[in-house]
Amino acid sequence: RQVFEAPQGEIEATIAAVWSELLGVETISRNDSFFALGGHSLLAVRMIARLSEQGMAVDIRGLFTQPVLKDLA
């Protein structure tokens, strides 16, 4: 985990909430990486589906190339 910095804006906050639920991590920093927090490809697919349900378009390639919350947002 990196130095904590709270998610900024609605998009980062939404992604952080989904990560928190899927990964079982209470506090998500905008500097955290999905994979460093325990994420893997199956959880990535679930995360993308949940974000899609909330009107956000994220593809699996984007997550693998930009796994840090602030970069993905």
Secondary structure as GFF3:
##gff-version 3
##sequence-region A 1 73
A	DSSP	alpha_helix	9	23	.	.	.	ID=ss1
A	DSSP	alpha_helix	41	53	.	.	.	ID=ss2
A	DSSP	alpha_helix	60	65	.	.	.	ID=ss3
A	DSSP	alpha_helix	69	72	.	.	.	ID=ss4
###
